[in-house]
Amino acid sequence: MHKLNPALALLLLLALPSLSSTSLAEPILFHNFQHVDVVEQRIKADSWIIIDNGLIQATGQSELPDDFTGETRDMNGLYALPGLIDGHAHVTAGPHKVEIIDGRPTVTIESVDEITRFNALSALAHGVTTVRNPGGDTQANTRYDAMIKRGDWLGPTALHAGKVIQPSPFGGSAFAHPDSREAWFEEARRQAEAGMTYFKLYVSLSEDELKTGIEAAHAHGLQAIAHLDQVSWQTALELGVDGLEHALPTSAELLPEKHRDAFRAMIPRGAHQAAWFTMVDFDSPKMQELFATLHEKQTTLNLTLLVNEMIAYANNLDAVVTPRVAATMHPDSWAATRDFMATAAALWIEDDQATARQALAGVQEFTRRIVAADIPLLIGTDGNGAGPLMAIEMQLHADAGIPAWDVLALATYRSAKALELNTGRIAPSYEADLMFMAENPVQSFEALRRVDSVIVDGQLYTRGALLERANDLLDPPEPRL
């Protein structure tokens, strides 16, 4: 897809059918629904809620308040859940591409307005009302926030990191690699002034660069978050990192010494990330120190277990993300993801795929250890807007042994608490971000694929209207949602 010029984009926007919604500018009372209370961990039947000016004013059960004189709406026994928080969703990212920049092949992830808008609408249609976007084009992120605030676009509230700090072969508008200490601090300053919350440090940085990046982030009031590979999580914690992304603490330093040479030999072909989980001893002094440090510092983690699954099934992603699920994702982005994963796996030798799938048991054990250590945990998908993937990610957490109620809490109020947001609960004074479903999500996260409607920013939208508008942004529109 290409970027439209602003005038043509405006004409197309005016030509699109209006998005069906109900304004909640005046107080409205919703009743006769089942409140999935993620704090008390129980279903409250025959519940009601009053929403006014984008906030929850009152809640209750059974008897409706006598003094309410506004509009009422019967929700016909639907289940109500706080809006989901995707803790790792690159909502403003376009497809991965390999381009020639300055005579060198370079991986780029450019932002495209039509794709961003699609991602945002698809997220809402799956009940995701808040996203934490850990990296992308700084200007695109700022534009997203402005368009959402003005009401020109519709999508989740977003907390962003700007350009990801990573050397070649990554480049383009979504990446930067400062070449001096002054440049590091200047990049952090630019991102902070643009309204970013996080400073994202990536896999190929050296320990010295990681240290400088953390210092630069903190000097400008940003939280330093990192997706690391060869630099140990323990080292990053000692340097002051604020958050860690992905269940990939895959450094040789954390392994028993007898496995380190074999592990390092796998690095050139990228098979080490999965093999690490077949070599690690979670009861070793180094891993016990890591769990203790994470607990002591209360460092926020975002495991994105879906990434580990996609690594293990890189040549058969349909086994992880079915065509039915993929049909609600932007086709350009999903096609690029498939190509990217297949290209990475092409370097593997015969035994690597089996090792990667064997490693999934170790990923689950790692997840259980994190939960047992009482470490702040977000649930994120590493998708684009990623609403379609949330049910998968939540199920993977449940498969690792986390009870369904706790998974729902992690995806709502516990994430909101970790991110210091006034959302994640259906309770008075909280933002009115919630969704209604036909089925009980405690019994099956598949209920999240059958959202009836979503309330966000003082508006009620039906799932059908959201997906129809997203489909209209495809070029050409397809009967696929």
Beta strands, then each sheet from edge to edge (+ up, - down):
strand 1: 21-23
strand 2: 28-37
strand 3: 42-52
strand 4: 55-61
strand 5: 71-74
strand 6: 79-82
strand 7: 84-86
strand 8: 96-101
strand 9: 104-109
strand 10: 128-134
strand 11: 157-161
strand 12: 164-165
strand 13: 175-176
strand 14: 198-201
strand 15: 223-226
strand 16: 243-245
strand 17: 300-302
strand 18: 377-378
strand 19: 434-437
strand 20: 451-456
strand 21: 459-462
sheet 1: 1+ 21- 20+ 19- 6+ 2+ 3- 4+
sheet 2: 1+ 21- 20+ 19- 6+ 2+ 5+
sheet 3: 7+ 10+ 11+
sheet 4: 8+ 9-
sheet 5: 12+ 13+
sheet 6: 14+ 15+ 16+ 17+ 18+
end
